[in-house]
Structure formats: C-alpha cells, structure tokens
Amino acid sequence: MIVGLAATGLMMWSSPIQAETINDKVTTTNASADDKQAITGNTGTCEWTLQDGVLKIGAGNFANNGSWRQYAKQIIEIQFTGKVVLPAESYELFSGLKQLQRFSGADLVDTSRVTNMGYMFQFDESLKALDLRSWDVRQVTSMPEAFAWTNSLQELHVESWETPQLKWARSLFTYCGVRSLDLRSWSVTKVDDLSGMFFGMSNLTDLDLRGWQTRNVTTMADMFAETSALKRLQLGDEWDTSHVTRMDDTFEHTGLETLDLRRWDVSHVTTMAAMFRNCHDLETLNIGNWQTGNVTDMSLMFRQVLAEKLPLENWDVSHVKKMDQMLAQTGARSLDLHRWDVRNVENFEQLFAASSAENINVSGWQTSHATSFQKLFYLARAKTLDLSGFDMTHLDYHDNITYWSKGRVELMLGRMPNLHILRLGPQNLLQDANKFTVGLDASSEDDLVQHDTDRWHAVGAGTVDHPQGAVLTAKALEEHYTPSMAGTYVREVPAAPVVVYYRDLVTHKELRQPQSIPGAVGAPFTIKTDFPGYRYQRADEPLTGIFQQFPQNVILYYLKSTADLGSVTIRAEDDWGNRLIPDRIQTGKIGTHFPIVAPKITGYRLHRDSPLPTQGVFTLEPQILKLLYRRLQTVRVRYLEQSTGRELHPSETFEGESGTAYRLEQFMEGMADSLAGYTFKLGVGLPGKYGEGSQNVILLFEKNAVVTPTPTPTPTPTPTPTPTPTPTPTPTPTPTPTPVPQVDPEKPVEAVETGGSGDVVSGGTANQSLVKPKEQRKKVAQRQKRRGAITAVAASKTKSQRKQTLPATGEKSDNWRVILSGILLAVLSWRWWRREW
C-alpha cells in the first residue's frame, strides 16, 4: 500500500509500519494530500481514524502528544465515538488545530483524572462551538490559556463547571470570541493570578462573575483589558481585593459605561498604570474613597477617559513616583487636586496634556523630586494656573528612555488656547539647561489666536483686571525669567485695530480720515458717533463688539446739520437679528412722505401681525424700520387611495413660514374635482409644522360607496278567476266512461314567488316586470283563496312553464287561456251529458 509520511509529504510503496511513538500505531492506506482514504492509529488504548478531515476517537485511555497530531492541518472535526478517559496531564491536548471547526461527543469524555488542562484548545482559531458542560474538572489545578486565541468561538458552555482546586487561570480566555460568559459556579478561592484572564475578548458583551471569592488574588493586571464591547460586568459585593498588588491595565479599553468600585480595598496595590486607559465610553466611575497610599505608578491611568467627573481630590498619592500622562486627554470639567502630596513624583511628563478641564488646581504642589515636566499642560484648556510652589531645580538631564525628549520643560505650557492668568514662583524655570522653553509663544494648529506676539503683563501693585507691572513678550519672559520676577502675570494678546470710516449718507464721500481703535484680543470696544457739524444717521456694523486678532471695519454715515434732510433705513432681519440683505436707505426733506415697500427675499416671507404701513414721514432724527422675515419651508403632499395606494392627484408642494403649523384645509383647497367621490380618512404627518429638511405628508382617501336605487316593480294585474261550471247531477252510469283529461287554469300569481327576482330568461337577466311587492302578493293570495281558486297544475307542467320565454303581455295570455279552458270544459261536459241521456 501507499505509506504517507505526513511530516515530509513523501510517497512510497510499502507495507504498514508501526509508529515510533510509544503505544501509538499508525496505519495509512493513502498518503496523498487530499486525504481521501482513511488513516488509522492508536493513541494510548484509543483507536483513532482520520478520513475526510474527521478525526474519530474510540473508547479507551487517551494519551497526550499522540501520533494523530502530525495530521493537525487536516483535522476539521473531532468525534468521540466511545468513552474516552483523558490523562492527568492534558495540557495542549487539542491545541494548534487551526482547521478544527467542530468538537462533538464531548459528553463521552471522562475528565475526572485531569489536573492540568492548560492551553488545551489554544490557537484553535476556526472552532465555532464547545459544549463542555458534562466535563468533571473538580481535580483541575491549572488552566492557563485553555481557550486562548479561539477567535471564532461563538458558543462556549462551561457555566456548570466546579473548580475547587483551580490555582492557575492566567489568560484563560484571552482573545476568545464568545459574546457572553456566566462563571458564577466557578471557585477561584485558590487562584492568586487573574492577569489577562479575559484580555482581548472583543466580542464579549456580558460577563457574570458574581460570587467569586478572590481573597487570595494578588494580581489583576490586564484582567478585563481590550474588551471593547463589554457593557455589562457583574462582580457582586463579595469581591475581595485586599491582597491585590497589581492592577495595571485592569480595565484598559473596555466598553463599560459605569463602574462602581467603591467597595474595593486597594490599600496594597502598588501599580495602577493604565488601569482605565482608553475607556472612551465610561461615564461614571466611583472610586472616590480608594486608599491609594501604597501606589507608586499611576502613569497613563486615566488617559482618554471621557467621564465629565473624576473624584480624585482626596486620594493619597504620597508614594507615587510616576504620573506621566495620568490625566492626559481626559473629559473631566474640573480637576481640583491642590490637596495632593506630589513630593515623591519624579515624572510629570504630559500629566494634563490635552485635558478638557478649564479649572486645574495644582496650587501648593511641591515638586522637589521632579525630573521632567515635558508637555505637562500641553494643549490643556485651563484658564488659570498656579505654579508658584513648583520646584524645577532638580531636573534630570541624563539620557533616559523613560523621557520623551531631551527637553525637561519643553512645551510645558505650550498651545494652551485659554490660558489667561499664570502665577509663577521663585523655583520655576521657563527655559531648561538644554534651552527648551515652556512654549508660551506656541500656538496650536486650530488656535484662532497666534501667540507669538502675546504680551505678559505683570500684575505688580495692580489687579488682574488692571495690572500695573512690567509688560514682556512671551519670548522675553521665557528667556529672562529669574526668581525675583515671581508673581502673577496676565496674558495680553494684541488685537488688530477697529477702523472707523466717516461718510456722507447722500454722496458717500469721506468726511474725515479713518480712525483706528487699538485693544487686546477679547476686550470690548464701543464706537462713539459724535462728529461736529454732522448728524449721525446709521452704521453698517454694530457700534459695540469684541477686539479680535483679525481687522474689523465700521462705516458711519452722516448728514450735514444744516441740511433740511432726514433719512430712513429699511432693514430686513430674521428672528435672530441677522441682516438678510444690505440695508435700503432713503433720504428726503423733513416732513415729506416716503414709501414703505417690503423687499422680496428669495426663500423668505415677511412676517407681520398687522398690515405694513404704505408710507412714512421723514423726521429730524434718523429712522430705522426693521422688517422681520422668516424662512420659507416646504411640505410635499401626496394624495392616495387608502385601499390600493393609487395616486388620486399629482403630489403638491406647499410653502409656509418655518415653525408655523400647516393645516389639512390648506392641502385640500382646489382639490374638489380631483377628489370627487372620495372621503378623507387619514393623514400621515398631520398635524405638523414647517421645518428644516424634507417633509412629506400623505393624505389617504376612501372611495364613496355607490348606492344603486331599487326600481319600483310594476304590479302584476290580478286575473279575474273564471268560475267553474256546475254540471247537472247525472245518475251513475252503468258503463265506465273514458276519462277525459282535467284542465285547470294556470295560477299566474305563483310564478313570481322566486325570491323577488322574476323568472330567469335562458341565462339572461331577470324580468323586472313580473316582480310584485311582498304585501301585494299576500293580498292576491288571500283573494284567490276566498274565491275558491283552483290549485296549480301538475309540478312537471309548472316547471316547464317557468322555463318559457314570456312576452311583455304574458299575463294577458294567461287570462284568455283560463277563459277558453272554462268554455271547453263546459262544452265537453254538456256533450257527455247528452250522450248518456
């Protein structure tokens, strides 16, 4: 037969050989890569067969590192066909089977002897589901990375496991793909290392660990890290963290929105580095009462935590040495940390970088062990900083990989758009020994104000609002600062001047040279309109404003004081006071009339509670007529039949003022012809208001029911019954006479008793002329009874008569037949009587 050597891929003709592995025998009938024929062997006392990607394992005692593993790349499914007992050392037993998708018959597996199942399914990256509820793992002590890197695993059933002997569970579920885990039944009383246990479970949304007894745990590093989808984490009140020393990266980049950890005892924790880093969704974090007196490393702890409040003001940080990036890019609105004892902190780099807090209170901080302040407040939005207690005289200028650059105060205050007040102390440095400055003149890319021309005004004997000390440029303050210059400084950003132009309202000629008003960015300005010999009329921009870094121009218009002229300005504004078009100016002799015409503005409509006056009168004082306009919005209306959705009328577009309600009557006006025969039933989008964006209204109608009037039936004439002649009594004849057929008159009334629809005309329509009202039929029947009317003829004859085609005068023909029948009967009776006598 063909012997396949799977490790080398060689093929040769040979007889079956025995595997070199102890207690393992392998027999192959085909060694080709396509694996069409069965490969069989023994592992321990279990026989196994591999064919078409399915590894079938029979009953027996299974062994580790069996010969079947050389075919790991071919295995798609594992089936247990009999009771299989796993060995005590079952570590890596089914690991590294990258093609394995199914694991069936697990209920036939006996795990009662297993003590080590570490890495058992590690790297089985195609496995979809594992149901191991039947496994007895009560003797297992070691499970590190048992389900690690099983990214495709969607279902994992281990919720019923009892783990009283478990000691090692590090990275147990790292990068496992399941969405939910309920491990309440697990016992972790002997576990001391939970680091990385759920690390990288990016699909995990729900994790229930209530009831866990964690009194012996010493490290929780990375335990829940990189679980970005995790929204529900149930820990319960039993969690005991009193012996934990490491919590670095514990919750890094989780998807949690709320964390209440106030009951956690963290008094023995020494490192909290990056503990909550990148928790972008975290809105509430309850850790205000933590005892952090033994923590030495808080670097990156809250970086990119966007919660608006961080309750850290009462923390004990007296033993912390590293705070680099601790609060960088945080969303807290205020950080009052003035109580913190930071005398042992060495690395302050980027501690508050890009912080959203407008209030950062670090007054009183003593930084006697600080080695670097590089980018400490870089891009922070704080308005006031008190650095008067900072000691910058012990900076470390040695090359060290823990520092970002050689600058030790580099950009410490750089690109702070809101910084206005700065308090400096005698031990502050604004330029370090390597000539790097704190960056007071640096501006951010999106900063509206460029700070390279900023001036810093010493308060001196004055106040913050009215400083009286020396004025220095940012560059001069950084390069020449000495301890004697300690004090409070106010930033002054020179603004571009406001330029005022003076022009004649009628001729638009310049009346005088433009005037410039200087100021600082952010300061208010007011323009005076006094101009001897002229009367002020109007300005093209507001007379008050705020100084900006960009230039601002205002044009004032005047009339000569001696001129007998007045002016009126017609101004079109929206609800927010924005001018929609340039003002329209009219001038004229005082006392004369001027027309008032509202300008037409595309997309807007004049809004008035009362009619607009048609004219006004020029006066000595300038007049400004403000007209309110509101934006027009549109609504598209469709007219549909409710039952079919058929369009009854082409869609119409209606306009209305933004914010005003639209009415059904407006949409129905002029639609009488198109909607004739229909009744309005329902409006989709009613009621509503004209607003921004596309709006649609659907009106649904129902067709009116067509009522067909019932025609009044023509009464059937009542026939005069012909009396039956009474024959003369005749003696009983001796011979038996030949019977003569009895002829009965027809009963015309009975013909209409067909449900009120008349006779059917050979598949045609009903003859309405034969229909009698019910009451009339009743009276006719009673009359016939009183007159002794003869009963109807035989049923067969009547049936055939009902199928006859009756002419319009059919009832008259019936009357004549009755008369003739009576005469014939009389004649026959008379002739019979004479013959007998």
Protein Blocks (a to p, Z undefined) as FASTA:
>chain_A
ZZddfknopacdddddddfbghiacddfbfcfklmaccdddehjbccddeehiacddedd
ddehifklmmmmmpmbdcdfbdcdddfblghklgoilkbmbdghklmpccklpmblghkl
goilkbfbdcfklpccklbcbfghklgoilklmbdcfklpccfkbmblghklgoiabfbd
cfklpccklpcbfghklgoilkbmbdcfehiacklbcbfghklgoilkbmbdcebjmbcc
klbcbfghklgoiabfbdcfklpccklbcbfghklgoilklmbdcfklpcfklbcbfghk
lgoiabfbdcfklpccklbcbfghklgoiabfbdcfklpccklpmblghklgoiabfbdc
fehiacfkbcbfghklgoiabfbdcfklpccklccfbdcfkbmblbfkgoklgoifkbmb
dcddfkbcfbdfkopaehlmbccfklcbdcklgccddfklmcfklccbdcddfklmmmmg
cfklgccddddddddddddddddfklopafbdcddddddehiacdddfbdghiacfbdcb
dfbdcddfbdcddddddddfklccdddddddddfkopafbdcddddddehiacddddddd
ehiacddfbdcdfbdcddfbdcddddddddddddddddddfklopafbdcddddddehia
cdfklmmgoplmmmgoiacfbdghiacdddedjddddddddddddddddddddddddddd
ddddddddddddfbdcddddddddddfklmmmgohnopaeehiacdfklpccfklmmmmm
mmmmmnopacdddfklmmmmmmpccdfklmmmmmmmmmmmmmmmmmmmmmmmmmmZZ
